[in-house]
């Protein structure tokens, strides 16, 4: 196997779709291409066109086979690929590419057919699970009394398929434990989706004089956005609190009606889909990011908010406690409990500047364990069949789970320096993109050089923060 890898990713959802699995696939592919590898994507079409094409994602060019698909009538954004002829189309890609690895991003449809098409291939078979049956079962045509049985069958089916893989990963240890328990698998690796924190860097202090509670994601049932709206209505003594909802989904109309019925319709802004270029400023102007979901295997949006230096509030469910460290970078609330969420929102809304700064800096501290470069490096080794026998990301180190309180002054200083340098990189990257105007190769080269500079600074800070955490742990022991 040469240093340059050839990878085929089989995805049930991929950009421009907006969800965690699509974002992870896009950013992993982007990181791999920047490291010199050849990445081919197989994914459902997002409109009426289909076939092989070149698309730009995450600042790189990718070869993408778009499979003919149709919109599910009971779901606003989910599309299902047409199964007829899918195996043959994927086989053709595999013959032409002759990949070193096939990375399945979901076992539901495209991954299932990719596994069938790969029969007899010498490629490494890798699967990352982003799916919880709870995310899709409501939008099936099954009656509600069959949902529990159906979810059990789906999990067992996942196990049957995923056992055929050389390696199975999922974004967090909690998600891995769930997958192992529900599907009877063993040895699932916990590897964070990762994030390039410099993309969201800013030096704007978190403020609560004009408070904004932000949610970003699909407006679907399992996200429990209704709980956020109900909590805001409870906080009648904070009439200036505004809610911004970024994304779209099957519950949008219901949520609009709920906001009006609660008397807060004029304070809830439905922003719909936004571009990647708009994301940093949306996080930057927020006071707090809220993720009420009960079915998150990680939550890339929460990670982006942390990289923006914002306090985060999440439901104490599934993998959210892995990101939201209660009392350190935000607060956890009892799932589906609007009163408890209102109480946690109040803590942020009534915090002084020093407390807001502490929460913000702790978010930046914790997000360093989710470095996208580490994630990309681990997957490169998995594709090659080398590296550590049980690789994982730094968010699974014992020091990541230690109470923080207030960061040591030396670490705070380094974080402030990083914020300034990363913000300069972000501005530089924006200038490169705006000035490129068709000069894609030159712009990408300049942007990669700028990212490399920030990466070096980021790694220095990460080492210092990790060492400080170890010292704190030794003191506590």
N, C-alpha and C positions, 0 to 999 in steps of 0.2 A: 504493500500500500504506500503510495507516494505521500509527501507532505501535504499536497493539495488534495483535499477530500472532495468527493462528489456525493452530494446528499439529496435525497428526495424526501420532501415533507408531504405527508398525506393529511389534509385538514378538512374537518367538517365545517369550519368557519375560519375565515382569513380576512385581513383588511381588504376593503374598507369597512367590514363589519366592526362594530364596537362592542367588544366583550373581552374578558381576560384571556381566553384561549387564543382569540385572533391577535390580540396585542402581543402575547408571548411569542407566537409563531413568527409574527412580523419582525420583532426586535431580535429574536434569536437568529433568524435568517439574515438580518442586516449585519449583526455582529460577525457571523460566519463569513459573509462576503467580504467585509472589511479586513478580515484576517486572511483573505486570499483563497477561500474555498468556493466551489461551484454548487449553488443551491437551486433546486428545481421544486416548485410548489404545485401540488394538485389540490384543487379546492372547488367548491360549487361556484357557479356564476352568481353575480350579484344583480344581474339584470337579464335582459332577453338574449344577450350575446354570449357565445361560448367558443371554446377552442383554445389553441396555443397562442400565447402572446408574450410580449415583454412589458412588464409593469414596473413602475418605480414605487418602492416602499422603504421607509426608514432611511431615505437618502441613498439607496442603492438600486441597481436594476436587477430584477429577478425574472427568470423564465417561468411562466405560470400557465398551467393547463386548467382552464375554467370548464368545469363540467356543466352540462345543461341541467338546470334546476328549476324548481317551481316553488312558489311561495305557499307556505302552510296556511290554510284559510283561518285557523284558530289562533295564529300567532303573527304579530305585526312585522317581525323582522326575520324570523327563522326561515331558511330555505332548505329544501331537501333535494339532493341531486337525483337525477333519473337513473335508476339502477341498470336499465337495459343497455348492454354494451360497455358498462363501466370497467369491468375486468379487462376487456380487450384494450381499451384506451390506456389504462394504467400499465398494462404489459408493454405496450408500445413505448411509453416513456421509459420504462425500466430497461428495455432493450437498447434504446438510443443513448441513455445516460450511463448504463452499467454502474450503478451507484455503489459506493463503499458502505453506505448506511441508508436505511429507510426509517424515517422518524414519523411515527403515527401520532397525531395530535388528538385523536379521538377514535374510539373503537366503534362508534355508533354506525356510521355508513361508509365514508370514504376510506377510513382505516381498515374496516372489515374487508372491503374489496381489494385494497392494496395488499393486505396479507395474503389473500387468495392469489393475486397476480404475482406475488413474490415467491410462490412455491418453486423450490429448486434453485433460487438465487443464493449466492454466497454472501450477500450483503448482510451487515449487522442489522438486526431488527430491534428498534428502540420504540417504546411507547411512553407518552406522557398523558396521564389522565387529568382532564380538566372538568369531568362530567360528574354531577350528582343527579340522580333521577328526579330529585325534588325540583330541579331547575326546569324540567320539561314535562313532568307527568300531568300537571294541570292543563296543559295545552293539548293533551291527547284526547281521543274521543271516548276514553274509558269512563264509566260511571265512578263516582267518588269512592264507593265502597270497595272497589277493586284496586285502588291506588296502592295500598300497602303491599298487597300480594304482587302487583306488577313491579314495584320497586325492588322487591326481593329477587324476582326473576331477572330483572335487568342487571342487578349487581352480580348474580351468579353467572349470567351470560358474559359479563365483562371479564370475570375470572377465567372462564373457559377460553376466551380469545387471547387475553393478555398472557396466559401461561405459555403461549407459543412464541413470545418475545424473548430476546436475549436479555433485555433490561427493561424494567418498568420504573418510571419515576412519577412523582407528583410534587406540587410546590412546597408543601410543609409536612412536618412530622405528623401533625394531627390528621392531615389528609391521607398520609400514608397508612396510619393506623386504621383509619376508617376503611380504606380500600382493602387492606389485608383482612380485616374482620368481616366485612360484608361480602367479599368475593372469594375468600379462602386462599388468597395469594400469600406468598412469603417473599421477603427480601426487597420490598418496594423502597426505592431511594427517595429521600426528601431533598429536592434541589429547588431553591427559590427561583421564581421566574426572573428575578433580577431587575435592576433599573439603572439607567444612566442618570444619576442624581443631578449632574451638572445641567441637564436640560431644564430643570425646574428651579435653578438657583435664583435667589433674589435677596435683597437686603432690606426689603420692606418689613417693618415690625408688624407683628400681629396686633390688631387693634379691635376693640369692642365698643368704640363710640358709635360707629355705624355698622352694627353687626350683620354678618352674612353667614348663614349656615348653608354649606354646599353639599350636594350629593351629585355624583357622577356615575353613570352606569345605565343599564337597561331599566326601563320603567315597567318592570314585570312583577308578578305577584310575590315571588320569594324574596324580593328586595325589601319588602315591608315599608315602602316609602310612606304609606298611610300613617304609620306609627310616628314618623318624623312630623308630619303635618299636624297630627293630634297633639303632639308634645308642644309644638309652637303655639297652638291655640290655647293650651293650658297656661302658657307664660304671658298672661294678659298684662302683666306689669312691665313687659318688654315689647311695647307696640312697634318699636323701630326695627325689630328683628326681621330680616328678609331671608327667604329661602330661594336658592337657585338650584334648579334641577336640570342637569345636563344629560342629554340622551333622549331616547324615545323607546316606546314599547307598548305592549298590549293594554297596560293599565293607565295610559295617559289620560284618556277621557274620564275614567273613574276618579283619578286623582284631581283633575280640574274641578269636577263636581264636588268632591270632598272638600277641597280648599274653599270653595264658595259657600258650602253649607256650614263650614266651621267659622266663617266670617273672616278668613284671612286670604281670600282670593287675590286681593290687590297687593299682597306681600309675597306671593309665590310666583316666581318667574320660571316658565318652561322655556329653556333655551334651545332644546332640540340638539341635534348633532352639531359638533363644532370641529374645526380642523386642528391638527396637531400644533400648528403655529399659534392657535388661540389658547391652547390649554394652559401654558405657564401663567399667563396674566389672570386667568379665571381662578386658579388656585391662589395666586398672590393677593387678590383682593378679598379673599374669604377670611373669615374669623376662625371658623372651625369646619372641619370636614366630618360628615356624619354618614356612617354605613350601617343601616338598621338590618341588613340582610341576615337571614338565618341559614344560608347555604353557600358560604364562601370557602373555597379551597385555598385561597390566599387573599386576593383583592389588590390588583395592580393600581386601581384608583386610590386606595388608601395609601399605598406606597408612594405614589406621585405627590399626594398631599403632604406626606412626611418629608419628602425631598424638597418640598416648597417651604419647609419650616413651619408647618401649621399643626396646631393641636388636632387630635383625631378622637372621635367618639364612635364606638362600635357596639353592636349587640354581642353579648357574651355567648357566642355560638360558633360552632365549627372552628375555623382557623383564625378568626379575627383577634382573639387574645394573643396570638403570635405576633401581631403587629401593634395592637393597642395595649400598652402596658399601663394598667390602671393606676392613676395617680402620678405617673411619670411623664408620658407624652400625651395623655388624654384620659378618657374614662370608658369603662365598660358599663352597659346597662342590661337589665334583665330583658331577654328577647320578648318582643311584642308588648312591652310595658311602657306606654306613653308617659305615665307619671314618673317613672324612673329615668327615662330619657330626658324629660323636662328638668328634673333635678340635676342631671349631669350637664345639660346645656347651661343651666343657671350658674354652675361653678365657673364656666368659661366666660359667660356674659358679665359676671360680677367680679372677675379676677382683676387685680391691679397689673400694671405694666411689667413688674418684676416677675409675677407668676406667669403671665403670658409668655414672657421671654424664656422662662425655665421650661415650660411645656414645649415651646418651639425648638429650643436647642436640643432637648431630649429626642424629639422626632428626628432631627438631623443626625444625632448620635446613633440612633437605632437603625436608620436606613443604610448606614455604611456596611452593615452585615449582608446587604442584599445587592452587592455590586454585580452588575451585568457581566463584567469581564470574567469574574469567577465562574458564573453560570455558563458562559460560552466556552470557557476553557474545559470545564467538566464534561460538557457534551462532546467536544472534540475528542477527548480521551475515550469516552464511551463509544463513539463511532469507530475509533481505532482499536478498541478492545484492550486499552492499556490504562495506566494510572492507578489510583488507589482502588482497593477492592470494594470499599463502601464509601464512595465520595459523597460529600455534602457541602452545603454552603455555610458561611460563618454564623448565620442565624440559628444554627443548631449547636453552637458552642455553648458550654455552661455559662460563660460570662454574659451572653446575650440576655439571659433571663434574670440577671441580678437586679435588685432594686437600684435605681439611679439616684433619686433625690435631686441633688444639684450637682452638675458636672464639676470636676476639678477645674480650677482657673486656667491651667495650662491647656487643657483640652478645649475649653471654651474659646480661648485665644486662637487655637489652631482651626476651630470650626469657623470662626469669624474670618480668618484669612482665606479659608477654602471658599466661603460664600462669595467673597470679593473676587477671587480668581475665577471661580466657576461662572459668576455673573458676567465677567469680562469675556469668557469663552462663549457664553450664550449669545451675547451681543455680537461677538465676532462671527459666530455661526450664522446668525440672522442676516448679517451684512453680506456674507459669502453667498447665501441662498438668494438674496435679493439682487445681488450683482451678477449672478451666474448667467441667467437668461439664455439658456440653451447650452452653455459651456459645461455640461454635466460632469465630464471626466475631470476637468481642471478644478471645478468647485469641490468635488468629492475629495480629491487629493488634499486640497487646502484644509477642508473640514476635518479630515482624518488626522492631519498634522496637529491641528488645534486640539482635537480630542485627546491625542497622545500626551500633549503637555499637561492637560487637566488630569489625566489618568495618573501621571507620575505624582502630582501634588496630592491627589485623592488617596493614593496608596501610602504616602508618608503619613497623612492624617490617620488613616485607618490603623496603621501599625501603632501609632502613639495612643489612640483611643483604646485599642485592644490591650495594650500594656497597662494603661490606667485602670481598665476594668479588672485585670488580673490582680493588680495591687489591692483594689477595693475588696476583691473576693478573699484574698489572703488575710486582710484585716478582719473581715467578718468571720472567717474560720477560726 
